[in-house]
């Protein structure tokens, strides 16, 4: 492996950064701002007819000219440093370097922060060879004003100072072990950057690599009840925030300009008065939340776009459990279509969420409701650029003879035969089996796509995305440990809803509890346990000494009311201990036991003791 920092372009930026003009850019910018404000105040005084001598006026204009020249010179140097020196052009892509890491100087792929920290670690190594180089590197990450390191230790509630002190006291390892460890750190950081779709190795990638390769850091994380995967999650979280902020600043990019819409695109279609009255154009929501990322359901979105882009039978039926995220799939399709990232047949189309319930309630009777449906469907057909989203479609096509019931099967079937009329219908598995499958002719006009529950990893990303909204709403901070606990406990104990709905609802409830009933400023693990314990009537808080002793002596407690039956008592006690310490399976019973034996041996008594 080749890693020579001094033979890279980024090393030149590290050297130039020592120059006060580049190293103190913020200070220089503030200085130029203050001088500019001072000159503006002098010009304002002159405009108010304040008497100034001719020599003073000449001196003022000369100073303004000198100031403008210096300002232009400074801005040019700043642009040169930030755009050329800090971001040198790479001759090779990171993906190519991974294929043959022995061929390339891997130091070329380090960003400025990493290069500066490595350079500082090399100097410290020369001054104090007793400390391992990797320890010096981690010390540099902790000392340097790195955004990602501060984010990881703050959100993760890790003791930064304690780790610093431990690193300073740790002596070097045996000769030869350092080189192997350093090679592992570099290669791990390289692969981490590639998996995260970064073109350079960042300080976050090195922080994760050290958490994997450096024994001292690994031990610190174990003692802190943390893992290297948690470090990686926090690093990626901070990177996504940084990327979104950078993207928002570049308003001139096509991706940003497309979020603001275009002029006259809808002029080629007709007016949709009734659709606008009873429906919500998802483009309006996208404009307000243009940078909101909808996480998960990628496969469902791909299949759905494929159906909607066909030339025939292009109506979509999304099937899934309630709150599984069917409408999120629709929103993601609308977001891609609005930005022009979908197929040619779907790009820039209006996806309208038609409120069927409000439409029915606006009509005096069932005939009036059917007439309103006909008007809305006819407007969508004539417009030609509309895709209707119909939630709970099974409720409006059921053969219900009760008073006020409405069946639009025949009306909707008539419009579904037109190629310019497209529908995205949403239903549950119960609605599919009980209603739609009984209408085979109607169902045959749709292509079915099943929406599955999102994974635990995707749910964690959803919780991270919700964090900023809840922090602003409740004016409280959220720790990463709390997010992990929300994910774990909601998945284990709250089985009424699928992910991510049950996790986000628990998150919201926990923040409301924190805001209303405590003075704590940060949501932590104990708050989550308390909420779930109240909801499930199960003790989830950390074990106290008295309870620990009881669990250890559980067999003796049971034997106070039951004689003998050692095998049964042991199995029951182990099941109770597993449940209390949360090491049982996430689903299913605490334990299933079949007590066999003659009358009077204690089968019923053991059951009574448990209750």
Backbone torsions as a table, in degrees:
resi	resn	phi	psi	omega
1	UNK	NA	132.5	178.8
2	UNK	-103.1	126.4	176.3
3	UNK	-146.3	93.3	-179.1
4	UNK	-124.9	102.8	-174.6
5	UNK	-67.2	-35.6	-173.8
6	UNK	-71.1	-13.5	179.2
7	UNK	-100.4	23.6	-179.5
8	UNK	-115.6	160.1	177.9
9	UNK	-71.0	-34.0	-177.1
10	UNK	-66.2	-24.0	178.2
11	UNK	-66.2	-30.6	176.7
12	UNK	-63.8	-36.7	176.7
13	UNK	-65.9	-37.2	178.0
14	UNK	-63.3	-41.6	179.1
15	UNK	-68.1	-45.0	-179.2
16	UNK	-67.2	-25.6	-179.4
17	UNK	-65.4	-19.2	177.7
18	UNK	-73.3	-19.7	177.0
19	UNK	-67.5	131.1	-177.5
20	UNK	-55.4	-32.2	-178.0
21	UNK	-64.4	-35.0	179.9
22	UNK	-95.0	-36.8	-176.6
23	UNK	-71.4	-22.9	-178.8
24	UNK	-119.6	49.9	-177.7
25	UNK	-61.8	-41.2	-178.4
26	UNK	-65.1	-40.9	178.7
27	UNK	-65.0	-43.5	179.3
28	UNK	-64.7	-39.1	178.7
29	UNK	-63.1	-42.2	178.1
30	UNK	-64.3	-38.3	179.0
31	UNK	-63.0	-47.4	179.4
32	UNK	-63.9	-34.5	178.6
33	UNK	-65.8	-45.3	-179.9
34	UNK	-63.9	-42.6	178.9
35	UNK	-63.9	-40.4	178.5
36	UNK	-62.5	-41.9	177.9
37	UNK	-64.6	-38.0	178.3
38	UNK	-63.5	-43.3	179.3
39	UNK	-66.3	-37.9	177.1
40	UNK	-62.8	-38.0	178.5
41	UNK	-65.9	-36.5	177.1
42	UNK	-66.3	-40.4	178.1
43	UNK	-65.2	-36.9	178.2
44	UNK	-64.5	-39.4	177.0
45	UNK	-63.1	-40.4	178.8
46	UNK	-64.0	-37.9	-179.7
47	UNK	-67.7	-20.9	178.5
48	UNK	-92.2	22.5	174.9
49	UNK	62.6	33.9	173.5
50	UNK	-75.8	128.8	-174.4
51	UNK	-70.7	126.0	175.8
52	UNK	-131.3	142.6	178.4
53	UNK	-69.8	160.4	-178.2
54	UNK	-63.6	-39.4	179.2
55	UNK	-64.9	-37.8	178.1
56	UNK	-66.2	-39.0	178.5
57	UNK	-65.3	-43.6	178.9
58	UNK	-61.8	-41.5	179.1
59	UNK	-64.4	-39.3	-180.0
60	UNK	-63.4	-47.6	-179.1
61	UNK	-67.1	-34.2	176.9
62	UNK	-65.6	-41.6	179.6
63	UNK	-65.8	-39.3	178.2
64	UNK	-63.0	-42.6	178.4
65	UNK	-62.8	-43.6	178.5
66	UNK	-63.3	-40.2	179.3
67	UNK	-62.2	-44.2	-178.9
68	UNK	-65.1	-38.9	177.3
69	UNK	-63.4	-44.8	178.8
70	UNK	-63.8	-39.6	-179.9
71	UNK	-64.5	-44.5	178.7
72	UNK	-63.0	-42.9	178.7
73	UNK	-61.7	-43.6	180.0
74	UNK	-64.9	-42.4	-179.5
75	UNK	-65.1	-37.9	178.1
76	UNK	-65.8	-43.0	177.9
77	UNK	-64.4	-39.1	179.3
78	UNK	-63.9	-44.6	177.8
79	UNK	-63.5	-40.6	178.7
80	UNK	-62.3	-43.7	-178.4
81	UNK	-67.9	-46.4	-174.6
82	UNK	-73.8	-35.1	-174.4
83	UNK	-98.3	-24.2	-178.0
84	UNK	-107.0	-53.8	-177.2
85	UNK	-73.2	-44.2	-177.9
86	UNK	-73.4	-25.4	-177.9
87	UNK	-127.3	69.1	179.7
88	UNK	-68.0	151.2	-179.6
89	UNK	-73.7	130.5	179.2
90	UNK	-85.9	135.7	178.9
91	UNK	-75.7	-26.1	-175.8
92	UNK	-131.8	146.1	175.7
93	UNK	-74.7	154.3	180.0
94	UNK	-61.9	-36.3	-179.9
95	UNK	-63.1	-33.9	178.0
96	UNK	-71.5	-37.7	-179.8
97	UNK	-66.1	-32.1	179.7
98	UNK	-67.2	-35.8	-178.5
99	UNK	-65.2	-35.0	-179.2
100	UNK	-140.7	77.9	-175.1
101	UNK	-70.1	-18.6	-180.0
102	UNK	-77.0	-17.0	-173.4
103	UNK	-87.3	-27.0	-171.7
104	UNK	-111.7	153.5	171.4
105	UNK	-80.5	104.3	-172.6
106	UNK	-67.8	-16.1	177.9
107	UNK	-66.1	-21.2	179.1
108	UNK	-64.2	-23.0	-175.6
109	UNK	-92.6	3.9	177.6
110	UNK	-80.6	142.9	174.7
111	UNK	-83.2	179.7	-172.8
112	UNK	-62.5	-44.4	-178.3
113	UNK	-61.3	-44.0	179.7
114	UNK	-64.8	-44.3	179.8
115	UNK	-60.6	-40.9	179.8
116	UNK	-65.7	-41.0	-178.9
117	UNK	-69.0	-41.1	178.8
118	UNK	-65.3	-41.5	178.3
119	UNK	-61.8	-40.3	178.4
120	UNK	-68.3	-38.0	179.3
121	UNK	-66.3	-36.9	177.4
122	UNK	-64.2	-40.5	177.9
123	UNK	-65.6	-43.3	178.9
124	UNK	-64.5	-32.7	179.0
125	UNK	-65.8	-37.8	178.0
126	UNK	-67.2	-37.8	-178.4
127	UNK	-74.1	-35.1	-178.0
128	UNK	-139.0	92.0	-177.0
129	UNK	-77.6	-6.3	179.7
130	UNK	-72.9	-22.2	-180.0
131	UNK	-94.5	133.4	179.5
132	UNK	-58.4	143.1	-177.9
133	UNK	-60.0	-40.4	179.8
134	UNK	-63.3	-34.8	175.2
135	UNK	-64.4	-41.5	176.7
136	UNK	-62.5	-37.0	178.9
137	UNK	-65.5	-44.3	178.4
138	UNK	-67.0	-37.0	175.6
139	UNK	-61.3	-40.1	177.4
140	UNK	-62.5	-40.0	177.5
141	UNK	-64.1	-35.2	-178.6
142	UNK	-77.7	-35.9	-177.7
143	UNK	-79.6	-39.3	-177.1
144	UNK	-64.7	147.0	179.3
145	UNK	-77.1	68.4	-178.1
146	UNK	-91.8	127.8	-179.3
147	UNK	-62.7	-42.4	-175.7
148	UNK	-68.5	-40.0	178.9
149	UNK	-65.0	-44.2	177.8
150	UNK	-61.6	-40.8	-179.6
151	UNK	-64.3	-46.4	-177.6
152	UNK	-62.7	-46.3	-175.9
153	UNK	-75.1	-30.4	178.6
154	UNK	-74.7	-51.4	-179.4
155	UNK	-67.7	-35.3	-179.0
156	UNK	-82.5	-5.0	-179.2
157	UNK	54.5	49.5	179.0
158	UNK	-102.6	145.2	-178.1
159	UNK	-82.0	100.0	-176.4
160	UNK	-68.5	-42.4	-176.7
161	UNK	-66.7	-38.9	179.7
162	UNK	-63.4	-40.0	178.6
163	UNK	-67.1	-38.9	177.5
164	UNK	-58.8	-48.3	-178.3
165	UNK	-62.7	-39.2	179.1
166	UNK	-65.0	-41.2	-178.8
167	UNK	-66.0	-37.2	-179.0
168	UNK	-68.9	-28.9	-176.6
169	UNK	-90.4	-11.1	-174.9
170	UNK	-80.8	123.3	178.1
171	UNK	-76.8	167.3	179.4
172	UNK	-70.0	158.1	178.2
173	UNK	-89.3	-175.9	-177.5
174	UNK	-66.6	158.3	-178.5
175	UNK	-64.3	138.2	-179.8
176	UNK	97.4	-29.2	-179.0
177	UNK	-74.6	-28.1	-178.9
178	UNK	-64.0	-46.8	-176.4
179	UNK	-62.7	-42.3	179.5
180	UNK	-63.5	-43.9	-179.3
181	UNK	-63.5	-42.2	-178.5
182	UNK	-65.9	-39.9	178.0
183	UNK	-62.8	-41.3	177.9
184	UNK	-64.0	-38.4	178.7
185	UNK	-62.9	-47.2	-177.2
186	UNK	-64.5	-46.0	-177.8
187	UNK	-67.3	-37.5	177.1
188	UNK	-64.7	-42.9	177.9
189	UNK	-63.5	-38.8	179.7
190	UNK	-62.5	-47.7	-179.2
191	UNK	-68.3	-34.3	178.2
192	UNK	-64.7	-43.7	178.3
193	UNK	-62.5	-39.7	-179.3
194	UNK	-67.2	-43.1	179.4
195	UNK	-64.7	-31.8	179.6
196	UNK	-87.3	7.5	176.8
197	UNK	61.5	39.3	173.4
198	UNK	-103.8	147.1	-178.8
199	UNK	-93.4	-8.8	176.9
200	UNK	-132.4	158.9	177.2
201	UNK	-87.1	121.9	-177.6
202	UNK	-99.2	171.4	177.4
203	UNK	-63.9	-29.9	176.0
204	UNK	-64.8	-38.5	177.2
205	UNK	-64.1	-40.0	178.2
206	UNK	-69.7	-35.7	178.0
207	UNK	-62.4	-43.6	177.1
208	UNK	-65.2	-43.0	-179.3
209	UNK	-60.5	-40.4	177.9
210	UNK	-67.2	-33.0	177.9
211	UNK	-68.8	-22.0	178.2
212	UNK	-89.7	-40.9	-169.9
213	UNK	-97.2	-28.7	-173.0
214	UNK	-90.3	113.8	-176.0
215	UNK	-58.4	-38.1	-178.4
216	UNK	-64.3	-42.0	178.5
217	UNK	-68.3	-39.4	178.5
218	UNK	-61.9	-41.4	178.9
219	UNK	-65.9	-38.8	177.4
220	UNK	-61.8	-41.8	179.7
221	UNK	-67.0	-38.6	178.2
222	UNK	-62.6	-44.6	179.0
223	UNK	-66.0	-26.2	179.4
224	UNK	-92.0	6.7	-178.4
225	UNK	57.1	50.0	-178.2
226	UNK	-135.2	162.1	179.2
227	UNK	-131.1	165.9	177.1
228	UNK	-66.1	-30.3	176.2
229	UNK	-63.9	-35.8	176.0
230	UNK	-64.6	-39.6	176.4
231	UNK	-60.0	-44.9	-179.4
232	UNK	-63.9	-41.2	178.4
233	UNK	-60.5	-42.8	179.9
234	UNK	-68.9	-38.3	177.7
235	UNK	-61.9	-46.2	179.8
236	UNK	-67.4	-35.5	177.4
237	UNK	-61.0	-48.2	-179.7
238	UNK	-65.3	-36.2	179.7
239	UNK	-65.4	-41.3	179.3
240	UNK	-63.9	-40.0	177.3
241	UNK	-62.0	-45.5	-179.2
242	UNK	-62.5	-41.9	-179.8
243	UNK	-66.2	-40.9	179.0
244	UNK	-64.4	-42.2	178.9
245	UNK	-63.9	-40.7	178.8
246	UNK	-66.2	-37.9	179.6
247	UNK	-67.1	-39.3	-179.6
248	UNK	-64.2	-32.4	-179.8
249	UNK	-71.2	-28.0	-178.0
250	UNK	-88.8	73.3	-174.8
251	UNK	-67.0	-20.0	-175.2
252	UNK	-81.3	-9.4	-179.7
253	UNK	-68.0	150.3	-178.5
254	UNK	-60.7	-36.6	-179.6
255	UNK	-61.4	-37.2	178.4
256	UNK	-78.7	-40.4	-179.8
257	UNK	-65.0	-33.7	180.0
258	UNK	-67.3	-25.1	178.8
259	UNK	-69.6	-20.9	-179.8
260	UNK	-87.8	0.1	178.3
261	UNK	81.3	-177.9	-178.4
262	UNK	-132.5	171.5	-177.7
263	UNK	-97.1	132.5	169.9
264	UNK	70.4	12.2	179.2
265	UNK	-66.7	-34.7	-177.9
266	UNK	-87.9	-0.9	-177.6
267	UNK	-68.5	-21.6	-178.5
268	UNK	-78.3	-9.8	180.0
269	UNK	-109.0	165.2	-177.3
270	UNK	-82.4	168.6	175.8
271	UNK	-69.5	147.3	178.8
272	UNK	-127.2	75.1	-173.4
273	UNK	-65.3	-49.0	-176.7
274	UNK	-72.1	-34.9	176.2
275	UNK	-64.8	-39.1	177.6
276	UNK	-67.6	-28.8	-178.9
277	UNK	-76.2	-43.7	-174.1
278	UNK	-105.2	0.3	-178.5
279	UNK	-127.3	167.9	177.4
280	UNK	-120.0	119.7	176.5
281	UNK	-75.4	116.9	-175.9
282	UNK	-64.9	-16.0	176.8
283	UNK	-64.4	-32.7	180.0
284	UNK	-67.4	-37.9	176.6
285	UNK	-66.6	-39.1	-178.5
286	UNK	-65.3	-37.6	178.6
287	UNK	-61.8	-38.2	-178.7
288	UNK	-75.9	-31.2	-178.9
289	UNK	-124.4	59.1	-171.5
290	UNK	-66.2	-26.6	-176.8
291	UNK	-105.5	12.5	176.6
292	UNK	-75.5	124.1	-179.4
293	UNK	-94.6	128.4	176.5
294	UNK	-93.5	116.2	-169.3
295	UNK	-97.3	140.1	175.1
296	UNK	88.9	179.2	177.3
297	UNK	58.5	33.0	-178.4
298	UNK	-64.8	-41.8	-179.7
299	UNK	-65.2	-40.4	179.1
300	UNK	-63.8	-37.4	179.1
301	UNK	-65.8	-42.3	179.2
302	UNK	-61.5	-46.5	179.8
303	UNK	-64.8	-39.5	-179.1
304	UNK	-65.8	-43.8	178.4
305	UNK	-63.7	-33.5	178.1
306	UNK	-65.0	-40.6	178.9
307	UNK	-66.7	-47.0	-176.2
308	UNK	-70.0	-15.2	-178.2
309	UNK	-95.3	-2.5	-179.3
310	UNK	-71.9	166.6	178.3
311	UNK	-90.3	-19.8	178.0
312	UNK	-139.2	156.5	-178.1
313	UNK	46.9	57.8	-173.2
314	UNK	-105.6	31.4	175.6
315	UNK	-103.9	137.8	-170.1
316	UNK	-111.4	136.7	174.5
317	UNK	-119.4	111.6	177.5
318	UNK	-93.1	122.3	-176.4
319	UNK	-117.5	131.8	177.8
320	UNK	-176.6	166.8	178.7
321	UNK	-64.7	155.4	177.1
322	UNK	-56.2	137.0	178.3
323	UNK	66.8	18.2	179.1
324	UNK	-79.5	-18.3	177.8
325	UNK	116.7	27.8	179.4
326	UNK	-63.5	-43.7	-179.0
327	UNK	-70.8	-26.1	175.0
328	UNK	-63.2	-35.5	176.0
329	UNK	-62.8	-43.0	178.6
330	UNK	-62.8	-43.9	179.7
331	UNK	-62.5	-38.9	-179.7
332	UNK	-67.5	-39.2	176.0
333	UNK	-62.9	-43.8	179.7
334	UNK	-63.5	-39.0	179.7
335	UNK	-64.0	-43.6	179.7
336	UNK	-68.6	-39.7	179.3
337	UNK	-66.6	-38.5	-179.1
338	UNK	-66.3	-36.1	180.0
339	UNK	-85.8	-2.5	-179.9
340	UNK	75.2	25.8	-178.3
341	UNK	-102.3	0.8	-179.9
342	UNK	-93.5	-160.4	179.6
343	UNK	-75.3	164.4	-179.9
344	UNK	-62.7	-34.1	-179.0
345	UNK	-72.1	-20.3	-174.2
346	UNK	-110.0	-21.2	-176.4
347	UNK	-56.9	134.9	174.1
348	UNK	67.1	14.5	174.8
349	UNK	-80.1	153.6	177.4
350	UNK	-88.3	121.2	173.7
351	UNK	-103.1	113.8	-173.2
352	UNK	-109.2	123.7	175.7
353	UNK	-83.1	100.3	-176.5
354	UNK	-83.7	120.6	-179.5
355	UNK	-82.2	96.1	-175.6
356	UNK	-66.7	-36.1	-177.9
357	UNK	-66.0	-44.4	179.7
358	UNK	-68.6	-31.0	178.0
359	UNK	-66.2	-42.3	179.0
360	UNK	-66.7	-41.8	-177.8
361	UNK	-69.4	-21.0	179.8
362	UNK	-78.8	-13.5	-178.1
363	UNK	-95.1	148.2	-179.7
364	UNK	-71.2	-31.0	-179.2
365	UNK	-152.2	-177.0	-176.9
366	UNK	-65.2	-35.0	177.9
367	UNK	-66.0	-40.8	177.0
368	UNK	-65.2	-38.2	178.2
369	UNK	-64.5	-42.0	179.1
370	UNK	-64.9	-35.4	177.3
371	UNK	-65.7	-38.7	177.2
372	UNK	-65.9	-41.5	176.0
373	UNK	-58.5	-43.5	-179.5
374	UNK	-61.5	-41.4	178.6
375	UNK	-62.4	-46.1	-178.5
376	UNK	-64.5	-45.8	-179.9
377	UNK	-64.0	-37.4	-179.9
378	UNK	-67.3	-38.9	176.8
379	UNK	-63.6	-41.6	179.0
380	UNK	-64.1	-38.4	179.5
381	UNK	-66.0	-45.1	-177.9
382	UNK	-70.3	-34.5	-179.2
383	UNK	-63.0	-43.3	176.9
384	UNK	79.8	-12.5	-179.5
385	UNK	-120.7	25.7	-175.3
386	UNK	-116.9	135.3	169.8
387	UNK	-117.9	121.1	-177.7
388	UNK	-87.7	136.8	173.4
389	UNK	-107.3	118.4	-177.2
390	UNK	-115.6	108.1	179.3
391	UNK	-80.8	149.3	177.0
392	UNK	48.7	51.9	-176.5
393	UNK	-61.2	-28.2	-178.3
394	UNK	-63.2	-28.2	-179.2
395	UNK	-71.0	-17.4	-174.7
396	UNK	-112.3	2.6	176.0
397	UNK	-123.8	8.0	-178.8
398	UNK	-75.7	146.9	176.9
399	UNK	-83.4	77.7	-178.6
400	UNK	-109.4	120.8	-176.7
401	UNK	-92.7	5.4	-178.2
402	UNK	-71.1	164.0	-176.7
403	UNK	-65.1	130.6	177.8
404	UNK	86.2	-4.8	179.7
405	UNK	-70.3	147.6	-176.2
406	UNK	-128.7	132.1	178.9
407	UNK	-125.0	111.2	-177.2
408	UNK	-105.9	21.5	-177.8
409	UNK	-57.2	-50.9	-176.7
410	UNK	-64.4	-43.0	-179.0
411	UNK	-64.3	-46.4	-178.2
412	UNK	-67.8	-37.4	178.9
413	UNK	-61.2	-36.3	179.5
414	UNK	-62.0	-42.1	-178.1
415	UNK	-77.8	-30.3	-178.6
416	UNK	-63.8	-19.9	-179.9
417	UNK	-75.7	-15.9	179.5
418	UNK	-80.9	136.5	-179.1
419	UNK	-68.8	-25.4	-178.8
420	UNK	-86.5	-0.5	-178.3
421	UNK	-106.7	119.5	-177.6
422	UNK	-126.3	142.1	-177.7
423	UNK	-134.3	138.6	166.5
424	UNK	-111.7	108.8	-178.2
425	UNK	-101.8	141.9	-179.3
426	UNK	-116.9	136.6	177.6
427	UNK	-155.1	165.8	177.3
428	UNK	-96.1	172.1	177.1
429	UNK	-64.4	-36.3	178.1
430	UNK	-64.2	-44.2	178.0
431	UNK	-64.1	-36.3	178.9
432	UNK	-65.2	-48.6	-175.2
433	UNK	-74.3	-39.9	-173.8
434	UNK	-82.9	-27.7	-174.1
435	UNK	-119.0	-60.7	-169.3
436	UNK	-68.2	-37.2	179.8
437	UNK	-68.3	-17.6	175.6
438	UNK	-78.6	-11.5	179.9
439	UNK	-118.4	74.3	-173.3
440	UNK	-61.7	-37.5	-179.8
441	UNK	-65.4	-41.4	178.6
442	UNK	-68.4	-43.1	-177.8
443	UNK	-66.3	-30.2	-178.0
444	UNK	-67.0	-13.9	179.2
445	UNK	-84.7	-0.5	180.0
446	UNK	-118.0	151.0	167.5
447	UNK	-101.3	126.8	-174.4
448	UNK	-91.1	134.2	172.7
449	UNK	-129.3	124.3	-179.4
450	UNK	-87.8	134.8	179.5
451	UNK	-103.5	116.5	-177.4
452	UNK	-94.3	164.9	176.0
453	UNK	-66.9	140.1	179.7
454	UNK	-71.3	159.8	-178.9
455	UNK	-76.6	169.7	178.3
456	UNK	-64.5	-38.1	-179.8
457	UNK	-64.9	-41.9	178.9
458	UNK	-68.5	-35.7	177.9
459	UNK	-63.8	-38.3	177.0
460	UNK	-62.2	-39.2	176.6
461	UNK	-64.4	-37.1	177.4
462	UNK	-63.9	-43.9	179.2
463	UNK	-63.3	-40.0	177.0
464	UNK	-62.6	-38.3	179.4
465	UNK	-67.5	-35.1	179.7
466	UNK	-77.0	-17.5	-173.8
467	UNK	-56.4	-46.1	-176.2
468	UNK	-64.8	-38.9	179.7
469	UNK	-63.8	-46.3	-178.0
470	UNK	-71.4	-34.0	177.9
471	UNK	-64.9	-39.3	178.0
472	UNK	-71.2	-41.5	-176.7
473	UNK	-65.9	-46.5	-173.9
474	UNK	-99.8	-5.7	179.1
475	UNK	57.1	43.4	176.0
476	UNK	-135.7	153.5	178.3
477	UNK	-90.8	161.0	-178.9
478	UNK	-127.7	129.3	176.9
479	UNK	-89.6	155.6	177.8
480	UNK	-65.2	-34.3	178.6
481	UNK	-61.8	-36.5	178.2
482	UNK	-65.2	-39.8	177.7
483	UNK	-62.6	-42.4	177.8
484	UNK	-62.5	-40.3	-179.4
485	UNK	-68.6	-39.1	175.9
486	UNK	-59.0	-45.0	-179.4
487	UNK	-63.9	-44.9	-176.9
488	UNK	-67.4	-49.6	-174.7
489	UNK	-73.1	-36.8	178.3
490	UNK	-66.3	-37.5	179.6
491	UNK	-71.7	-30.5	-176.6
492	UNK	-85.0	-42.0	-168.1
493	UNK	-111.7	-23.4	-176.5
494	UNK	-102.5	91.0	-172.9
495	UNK	-97.2	0.4	-176.0
496	UNK	-71.8	-29.9	-176.6
497	UNK	-122.8	156.4	175.0
498	UNK	-82.5	169.5	171.1
499	UNK	-77.2	146.6	3.0
500	UNK	-93.0	4.4	-173.1
501	UNK	-59.3	-46.0	-176.8
502	UNK	-68.2	-30.6	178.4
503	UNK	-71.8	-43.3	-179.7
504	UNK	-68.1	-35.2	178.3
505	UNK	-68.7	-40.3	176.1
506	UNK	-64.7	-38.0	177.2
507	UNK	-59.9	-48.8	-179.6
508	UNK	-62.2	-45.0	-179.1
509	UNK	-64.9	-38.4	179.8
510	UNK	-66.2	-40.4	178.3
511	UNK	-67.7	-36.7	176.6
512	UNK	-65.1	-41.7	177.1
513	UNK	-62.1	-44.7	-179.6
514	UNK	-61.2	-40.8	-177.1
515	UNK	-73.6	-37.3	-172.8
516	UNK	-90.1	-35.3	-167.9
517	UNK	-116.0	-0.4	178.0
518	UNK	-136.2	165.7	174.8
519	UNK	-104.5	4.8	179.0
520	UNK	-65.9	144.8	-178.6
521	UNK	-97.5	-7.5	-176.7
522	UNK	-135.9	133.0	177.0
523	UNK	-74.9	125.3	179.6
524	UNK	-128.3	-175.1	-172.9
525	UNK	-62.2	-40.5	-176.2
526	UNK	-63.2	-35.2	177.6
527	UNK	-63.5	-41.5	-179.4
528	UNK	-65.9	-44.1	-179.8
529	UNK	-61.6	-39.2	-179.5
530	UNK	-64.6	-43.5	-179.8
531	UNK	-63.3	-48.6	-177.9
532	UNK	-67.2	-35.7	177.5
533	UNK	-62.7	-40.1	177.7
534	UNK	-68.0	-35.4	-178.0
535	UNK	-74.8	-34.7	-174.6
536	UNK	-102.8	-8.3	-176.5
537	UNK	59.2	36.3	178.6
538	UNK	-125.4	137.4	178.7
539	UNK	-72.3	121.3	-178.6
540	UNK	-123.5	-8.2	-179.4
541	UNK	-67.5	165.8	179.6
542	UNK	-59.2	145.4	-177.3
543	UNK	-67.3	133.8	172.1
544	UNK	-87.7	166.6	-175.9
545	UNK	-60.0	-39.6	-179.2
546	UNK	-64.8	-41.6	-179.5
547	UNK	-71.2	-35.3	176.5
548	UNK	-60.9	-44.3	179.1
549	UNK	-63.0	-39.0	179.6
550	UNK	-65.0	-42.3	180.0
551	UNK	-66.1	-37.2	179.1
552	UNK	-68.5	-31.8	-178.3
553	UNK	-106.2	29.8	-174.6
554	UNK	-63.8	-37.3	179.3
555	UNK	-61.4	-41.3	179.2
556	UNK	-64.6	-38.4	178.8
557	UNK	-64.1	-40.7	179.1
558	UNK	-67.7	-37.3	-178.3
559	UNK	-69.9	-11.5	174.9
560	UNK	-65.7	-25.2	178.5
561	UNK	-116.3	2.9	-176.4
562	UNK	-145.0	132.1	-179.0
563	UNK	-98.0	135.6	176.4
564	UNK	63.4	-147.1	-178.0
565	UNK	56.3	51.0	-174.6
566	UNK	-61.0	-42.3	-176.5
567	UNK	-63.4	-45.7	-179.2
568	UNK	-65.6	-43.2	-179.2
569	UNK	-63.1	-41.3	-179.4
570	UNK	-64.1	-44.2	-179.9
571	UNK	-63.7	-43.0	179.9
572	UNK	-65.3	-43.7	-179.6
573	UNK	-63.3	-40.9	178.5
574	UNK	-63.9	-38.9	178.6
575	UNK	-64.0	-41.7	179.3
576	UNK	-66.8	-39.3	178.8
577	UNK	-65.9	-41.4	178.7
578	UNK	-61.0	-41.0	-178.7
579	UNK	-66.7	-45.3	-176.7
580	UNK	-67.6	-33.4	-179.4
581	UNK	-92.4	4.9	172.9
582	UNK	60.4	44.1	175.2
583	UNK	-114.4	9.7	177.1
584	UNK	-83.5	174.3	178.4
585	UNK	-66.8	153.6	-175.7
586	UNK	-70.4	-25.3	-178.6
587	UNK	-125.6	163.6	177.8
588	UNK	96.1	-177.2	-177.8
589	UNK	-79.0	161.4	173.5
590	UNK	-61.8	-40.5	178.2
591	UNK	-172.7	144.9	176.5
592	UNK	-117.3	120.7	-174.9
593	UNK	-126.8	139.9	173.9
594	UNK	-116.7	104.7	-178.9
595	UNK	-85.8	118.1	179.1
596	UNK	-114.3	141.3	178.0
597	UNK	160.5	164.7	179.6
598	UNK	-68.9	167.9	-179.7
599	UNK	-63.1	134.5	173.3
600	UNK	95.0	3.0	-177.7
601	UNK	-87.8	-11.7	174.7
602	UNK	119.8	15.2	-179.3
603	UNK	-63.6	-51.1	-179.1
604	UNK	-68.5	-36.5	-178.5
605	UNK	-64.1	-38.9	178.4
606	UNK	-64.6	-40.1	177.1
607	UNK	-64.1	-38.1	178.7
608	UNK	-65.7	-40.7	-179.6
609	UNK	-62.1	-38.3	-179.8
610	UNK	-66.2	-34.0	-179.3
611	UNK	-79.2	NA	NA
